[in-house]
Amino acid sequence: FFFKQWGGWGADGKRRAKKANGRKLAGRTWDEMPETAAYL
């Protein structure tokens, strides 16, 4: 998941800023980024 547009609604069902809601999904913080392509 890419969380740039995620986060208008909190886990408690209240709407607030995405920074205030955080980046958790199903109890886990997702920090992964896609692997970069190898330079040819």
PDB file of N, CA, C, O and CB in Angstrom:
ATOM      1  N   PHE A   1       0.836  -1.188   0.000  1.00  0.00           N
ATOM      2  CA  PHE A   1       0.000   0.000   0.000  1.00  0.00           C
ATOM      3  C   PHE A   1       0.874   1.242   0.000  1.00  0.00           C
ATOM      4  O   PHE A   1       1.921   1.279   0.646  1.00  0.00           O
ATOM      5  CB  PHE A   1      -0.948   0.004   1.210  1.00  0.00           C
ATOM      6  N   PHE A   2       0.439   2.244  -0.721  1.00  0.00           N
ATOM      7  CA  PHE A   2       1.118   3.532  -0.693  1.00  0.00           C
ATOM      8  C   PHE A   2       0.173   4.486   0.006  1.00  0.00           C
ATOM      9  O   PHE A   2      -0.934   4.717  -0.479  1.00  0.00           O
ATOM     10  CB  PHE A   2       1.506   4.039  -2.142  1.00  0.00           C
ATOM     11  N   PHE A   3       0.581   5.046   1.130  1.00  0.00           N
ATOM     12  CA  PHE A   3      -0.323   5.759   2.015  1.00  0.00           C
ATOM     13  C   PHE A   3      -0.441   7.253   1.755  1.00  0.00           C
ATOM     14  O   PHE A   3      -0.892   7.988   2.633  1.00  0.00           O
ATOM     15  CB  PHE A   3       0.105   5.553   3.396  1.00  0.00           C
ATOM     16  N   LYS A   4      -0.053   7.721   0.586  1.00  0.00           N
ATOM     17  CA  LYS A   4      -0.117   9.154   0.321  1.00  0.00           C
ATOM     18  C   LYS A   4      -1.554   9.673   0.396  1.00  0.00           C
ATOM     19  O   LYS A   4      -1.776  10.781   0.884  1.00  0.00           O
ATOM     20  CB  LYS A   4       0.482   9.462  -1.050  1.00  0.00           C
ATOM     21  N   GLN A   5      -2.519   8.909  -0.070  1.00  0.00           N
ATOM     22  CA  GLN A   5      -3.906   9.354  -0.076  1.00  0.00           C
ATOM     23  C   GLN A   5      -4.741   8.658   0.996  1.00  0.00           C
ATOM     24  O   GLN A   5      -5.966   8.781   1.001  1.00  0.00           O
ATOM     25  CB  GLN A   5      -4.517   9.114  -1.437  1.00  0.00           C
ATOM     26  N   TRP A   6      -4.108   7.948   1.880  1.00  0.00           N
ATOM     27  CA  TRP A   6      -4.803   7.166   2.892  1.00  0.00           C
ATOM     28  C   TRP A   6      -4.959   7.986   4.167  1.00  0.00           C
ATOM     29  O   TRP A   6      -4.082   8.791   4.479  1.00  0.00           O
ATOM     30  CB  TRP A   6      -4.049   5.855   3.181  1.00  0.00           C
ATOM     31  N   GLY A   7      -6.030   7.811   4.903  1.00  0.00           N
ATOM     32  CA  GLY A   7      -6.042   8.315   6.262  1.00  0.00           C
ATOM     33  C   GLY A   7      -7.054   9.362   6.627  1.00  0.00           C
ATOM     34  O   GLY A   7      -6.875  10.021   7.652  1.00  0.00           O
ATOM     35  N   GLY A   8      -8.109   9.567   5.860  1.00  0.00           N
ATOM     36  CA  GLY A   8      -9.112  10.555   6.222  1.00  0.00           C
ATOM     37  C   GLY A   8      -9.948  10.145   7.422  1.00  0.00           C
ATOM     38  O   GLY A   8     -10.447  10.996   8.157  1.00  0.00           O
ATOM     39  N   TRP A   9     -10.101   8.847   7.620  1.00  0.00           N
ATOM     40  CA  TRP A   9     -10.923   8.325   8.716  1.00  0.00           C
ATOM     41  C   TRP A   9     -10.064   7.484   9.643  1.00  0.00           C
ATOM     42  O   TRP A   9      -9.245   6.688   9.185  1.00  0.00           O
ATOM     43  CB  TRP A   9     -12.110   7.492   8.173  1.00  0.00           C
ATOM     44  N   GLY A  10     -10.248   7.657  10.942  1.00  0.00           N
ATOM     45  CA  GLY A  10      -9.484   6.900  11.927  1.00  0.00           C
ATOM     46  C   GLY A  10     -10.102   5.543  12.206  1.00  0.00           C
ATOM     47  O   GLY A  10     -11.209   5.253  11.753  1.00  0.00           O
ATOM     48  N   ALA A  11      -9.394   4.719  12.947  1.00  0.00           N
ATOM     49  CA  ALA A  11      -9.878   3.386  13.304  1.00  0.00           C
ATOM     50  C   ALA A  11     -11.134   3.457  14.165  1.00  0.00           C
ATOM     51  O   ALA A  11     -11.928   2.517  14.182  1.00  0.00           O
ATOM     52  CB  ALA A  11      -8.790   2.610  14.037  1.00  0.00           C
ATOM     53  N   ASP A  12     -11.317   4.568  14.880  1.00  0.00           N
ATOM     54  CA  ASP A  12     -12.501   4.739  15.718  1.00  0.00           C
ATOM     55  C   ASP A  12     -13.693   5.290  14.940  1.00  0.00           C
ATOM     56  O   ASP A  12     -14.755   5.517  15.519  1.00  0.00           O
ATOM     57  CB  ASP A  12     -12.184   5.657  16.877  1.00  0.00           C
ATOM     58  N   GLY A  13     -13.527   5.507  13.632  1.00  0.00           N
ATOM     59  CA  GLY A  13     -14.626   5.989  12.801  1.00  0.00           C
ATOM     60  C   GLY A  13     -14.762   7.497  12.752  1.00  0.00           C
ATOM     61  O   GLY A  13     -15.720   8.008  12.171  1.00  0.00           O
ATOM     62  N   LYS A  14     -13.826   8.223  13.348  1.00  0.00           N
ATOM     63  CA  LYS A  14     -13.883   9.683  13.345  1.00  0.00           C
ATOM     64  C   LYS A  14     -12.988  10.235  12.253  1.00  0.00           C
ATOM     65  O   LYS A  14     -11.898   9.721  12.001  1.00  0.00           O
ATOM     66  CB  LYS A  14     -13.471  10.252  14.715  1.00  0.00           C
ATOM     67  N   ARG A  15     -13.468  11.293  11.606  1.00  0.00           N
ATOM     68  CA  ARG A  15     -12.695  11.922  10.540  1.00  0.00           C
ATOM     69  C   ARG A  15     -11.753  12.964  11.132  1.00  0.00           C
ATOM     70  O   ARG A  15     -12.166  13.814  11.920  1.00  0.00           O
ATOM     71  CB  ARG A  15     -13.631  12.568   9.491  1.00  0.00           C
ATOM     72  N   ARG A  16     -10.481  12.888  10.743  1.00  0.00           N
ATOM     73  CA  ARG A  16      -9.476  13.857  11.172  1.00  0.00           C
ATOM     74  C   ARG A  16      -8.343  13.848  10.163  1.00  0.00           C
ATOM     75  O   ARG A  16      -8.368  13.078   9.203  1.00  0.00           O
ATOM     76  CB  ARG A  16      -8.950  13.538  12.608  1.00  0.00           C
ATOM     77  N   ALA A  17      -7.353  14.698  10.376  1.00  0.00           N
ATOM     78  CA  ALA A  17      -6.216  14.790   9.457  1.00  0.00           C
ATOM     79  C   ALA A  17      -5.470  13.461   9.391  1.00  0.00           C
ATOM     80  O   ALA A  17      -5.383  12.745  10.389  1.00  0.00           O
ATOM     81  CB  ALA A  17      -5.259  15.918   9.891  1.00  0.00           C
ATOM     82  N   LYS A  18      -4.933  13.133   8.220  1.00  0.00           N
ATOM     83  CA  LYS A  18      -4.252  11.850   8.071  1.00  0.00           C
ATOM     84  C   LYS A  18      -3.007  11.732   8.938  1.00  0.00           C
ATOM     85  O   LYS A  18      -2.651  10.625   9.344  1.00  0.00           O
ATOM     86  CB  LYS A  18      -3.879  11.637   6.634  1.00  0.00           C
ATOM     87  N   LYS A  19      -2.336  12.844   9.233  1.00  0.00           N
ATOM     88  CA  LYS A  19      -1.179  12.789  10.138  1.00  0.00           C
ATOM     89  C   LYS A  19      -1.616  12.374  11.537  1.00  0.00           C
ATOM     90  O   LYS A  19      -0.904  11.630  12.212  1.00  0.00           O
ATOM     91  CB  LYS A  19      -0.461  14.155  10.190  1.00  0.00           C
ATOM     92  N   ALA A  20      -2.764  12.840  11.973  1.00  0.00           N
ATOM     93  CA  ALA A  20      -3.264  12.491  13.301  1.00  0.00           C
ATOM     94  C   ALA A  20      -3.697  11.027  13.368  1.00  0.00           C
ATOM     95  O   ALA A  20      -3.589  10.402  14.423  1.00  0.00           O
ATOM     96  CB  ALA A  20      -4.435  13.400  13.681  1.00  0.00           C
ATOM     97  N   ASN A  21      -4.184  10.472  12.257  1.00  0.00           N
ATOM     98  CA  ASN A  21      -4.635   9.082  12.236  1.00  0.00           C
ATOM     99  C   ASN A  21      -3.488   8.087  12.201  1.00  0.00           C
ATOM    100  O   ASN A  21      -3.643   6.965  12.684  1.00  0.00           O
ATOM    101  CB  ASN A  21      -5.527   8.854  11.052  1.00  0.00           C
ATOM    102  N   GLY A  22      -2.357   8.457  11.652  1.00  0.00           N
ATOM    103  CA  GLY A  22      -1.215   7.552  11.602  1.00  0.00           C
ATOM    104  C   GLY A  22      -1.218   6.669  10.369  1.00  0.00           C
ATOM    105  O   GLY A  22      -1.999   6.871   9.439  1.00  0.00           O
ATOM    106  N   ARG A  23      -0.319   5.676  10.379  1.00  0.00           N
ATOM    107  CA  ARG A  23      -0.125   4.819   9.214  1.00  0.00           C
ATOM    108  C   ARG A  23      -0.370   3.352   9.522  1.00  0.00           C
ATOM    109  O   ARG A  23       0.202   2.495   8.849  1.00  0.00           O
ATOM    110  CB  ARG A  23       1.269   4.994   8.673  1.00  0.00           C
ATOM    111  N   LYS A  24      -1.173   3.032  10.485  1.00  0.00           N
ATOM    112  CA  LYS A  24      -1.419   1.636  10.821  1.00  0.00           C
ATOM    113  C   LYS A  24      -2.573   1.076  10.003  1.00  0.00           C
ATOM    114  O   LYS A  24      -3.575   1.748   9.760  1.00  0.00           O
ATOM    115  CB  LYS A  24      -1.709   1.489  12.313  1.00  0.00           C
ATOM    116  N   LEU A  25      -2.403  -0.166   9.588  1.00  0.00           N
ATOM    117  CA  LEU A  25      -3.448  -0.913   8.901  1.00  0.00           C
ATOM    118  C   LEU A  25      -3.438  -2.306   9.493  1.00  0.00           C
ATOM    119  O   LEU A  25      -2.421  -2.997   9.440  1.00  0.00           O
ATOM    120  CB  LEU A  25      -3.233  -0.940   7.338  1.00  0.00           C
ATOM    121  N   ALA A  26      -4.541  -2.717  10.047  1.00  0.00           N
ATOM    122  CA  ALA A  26      -4.658  -4.029  10.684  1.00  0.00           C
ATOM    123  C   ALA A  26      -3.623  -4.205  11.796  1.00  0.00           C
ATOM    124  O   ALA A  26      -3.066  -5.289  11.968  1.00  0.00           O
ATOM    125  CB  ALA A  26      -4.500  -5.140   9.641  1.00  0.00           C
ATOM    126  N   GLY A  27      -3.368  -3.116  12.560  1.00  0.00           N
ATOM    127  CA  GLY A  27      -2.462  -3.193  13.693  1.00  0.00           C
ATOM    128  C   GLY A  27      -0.984  -3.184  13.353  1.00  0.00           C
ATOM    129  O   GLY A  27      -0.147  -3.402  14.229  1.00  0.00           O
ATOM    130  N   ARG A  28      -0.651  -2.934  12.095  1.00  0.00           N
ATOM    131  CA  ARG A  28       0.752  -2.949  11.676  1.00  0.00           C
ATOM    132  C   ARG A  28       1.092  -1.640  10.976  1.00  0.00           C
ATOM    133  O   ARG A  28       0.290  -1.117  10.203  1.00  0.00           O
ATOM    134  CB  ARG A  28       1.040  -4.153  10.744  1.00  0.00           C
ATOM    135  N   THR A  29       2.280  -1.115  11.248  1.00  0.00           N
ATOM    136  CA  THR A  29       2.760   0.071  10.548  1.00  0.00           C
ATOM    137  C   THR A  29       3.483  -0.383   9.290  1.00  0.00           C
ATOM    138  O   THR A  29       4.390  -1.213   9.346  1.00  0.00           O
ATOM    139  CB  THR A  29       3.697   0.934  11.456  1.00  0.00           C
ATOM    140  N   TRP A  30       3.071   0.168   8.162  1.00  0.00           N
ATOM    141  CA  TRP A  30       3.629  -0.231   6.874  1.00  0.00           C
ATOM    142  C   TRP A  30       4.641   0.807   6.427  1.00  0.00           C
ATOM    143  O   TRP A  30       4.268   1.930   6.088  1.00  0.00           O
ATOM    144  CB  TRP A  30       2.517  -0.404   5.812  1.00  0.00           C
ATOM    145  N   ASP A  31       5.930   0.444   6.421  1.00  0.00           N
ATOM    146  CA  ASP A  31       7.007   1.349   6.033  1.00  0.00           C
ATOM    147  C   ASP A  31       7.743   0.891   4.775  1.00  0.00           C
ATOM    148  O   ASP A  31       8.740   1.501   4.388  1.00  0.00           O
ATOM    149  CB  ASP A  31       7.988   1.488   7.170  1.00  0.00           C
ATOM    150  N   GLU A  32       7.268  -0.168   4.137  1.00  0.00           N
ATOM    151  CA  GLU A  32       7.976  -0.702   2.980  1.00  0.00           C
ATOM    152  C   GLU A  32       7.927   0.262   1.800  1.00  0.00           C
ATOM    153  O   GLU A  32       6.966   1.012   1.625  1.00  0.00           O
ATOM    154  CB  GLU A  32       7.390  -2.047   2.579  1.00  0.00           C
ATOM    155  N   MET A  33       8.966   0.222   1.011  1.00  0.00           N
ATOM    156  CA  MET A  33       9.033   0.980  -0.239  1.00  0.00           C
ATOM    157  C   MET A  33       9.360  -0.014  -1.349  1.00  0.00           C
ATOM    158  O   MET A  33       9.990  -1.039  -1.087  1.00  0.00           O
ATOM    159  CB  MET A  33      10.108   2.143  -0.165  1.00  0.00           C
ATOM    160  N   PRO A  34       8.948   0.268  -2.573  1.00  0.00           N
ATOM    161  CA  PRO A  34       9.282  -0.646  -3.675  1.00  0.00           C
ATOM    162  C   PRO A  34      10.796  -0.719  -3.878  1.00  0.00           C
ATOM    163  O   PRO A  34      11.512   0.256  -3.652  1.00  0.00           O
ATOM    164  CB  PRO A  34       8.592  -0.193  -4.983  1.00  0.00           C
ATOM    165  N   GLU A  35      11.266  -1.875  -4.304  1.00  0.00           N
ATOM    166  CA  GLU A  35      12.689  -2.025  -4.585  1.00  0.00           C
ATOM    167  C   GLU A  35      13.038  -1.204  -5.818  1.00  0.00           C
ATOM    168  O   GLU A  35      12.247  -1.097  -6.754  1.00  0.00           O
ATOM    169  CB  GLU A  35      13.065  -3.518  -4.789  1.00  0.00           C
ATOM    170  N   THR A  36      14.221  -0.634  -5.804  1.00  0.00           N
ATOM    171  CA  THR A  36      14.649   0.141  -6.964  1.00  0.00           C
ATOM    172  C   THR A  36      15.118  -0.800  -8.065  1.00  0.00           C
ATOM    173  O   THR A  36      15.636  -1.882  -7.789  1.00  0.00           O
ATOM    174  CB  THR A  36      15.772   1.134  -6.582  1.00  0.00           C
ATOM    175  N   ALA A  37      14.935  -0.389  -9.293  1.00  0.00           N
ATOM    176  CA  ALA A  37      15.369  -1.199 -10.426  1.00  0.00           C
ATOM    177  C   ALA A  37      16.895  -1.193 -10.508  1.00  0.00           C
ATOM    178  O   ALA A  37      17.541  -0.194 -10.190  1.00  0.00           O
ATOM    179  CB  ALA A  37      14.747  -0.674 -11.747  1.00  0.00           C
ATOM    180  N   ALA A  38      17.445  -2.291 -10.928  1.00  0.00           N
ATOM    181  CA  ALA A  38      18.900  -2.379 -11.085  1.00  0.00           C
ATOM    182  C   ALA A  38      19.326  -1.514 -12.270  1.00  0.00           C
ATOM    183  O   ALA A  38      18.679  -1.499 -13.317  1.00  0.00           O
ATOM    184  CB  ALA A  38      19.357  -3.864 -11.289  1.00  0.00           C
ATOM    185  N   TYR A  39      20.414  -0.806 -12.079  1.00  0.00           N
ATOM    186  CA  TYR A  39      20.925   0.037 -13.164  1.00  0.00           C
ATOM    187  C   TYR A  39      21.609  -0.842 -14.204  1.00  0.00           C
ATOM    188  O   TYR A  39      22.412  -1.711 -13.865  1.00  0.00           O
ATOM    189  CB  TYR A  39      21.912   1.113 -12.620  1.00  0.00           C
ATOM    190  N   LEU A  40      21.292  -0.612 -15.440  1.00  0.00           N
ATOM    191  CA  LEU A  40      21.885  -1.413 -16.526  1.00  0.00           C
ATOM    192  C   LEU A  40      22.991  -0.670 -17.217  1.00  0.00           C
ATOM    193  O   LEU A  40      23.597  -1.194 -18.151  1.00  0.00           O
ATOM    194  CB  LEU A  40      20.832  -1.809 -17.542  1.00  0.00           C
TER     195      LEU A  40
END
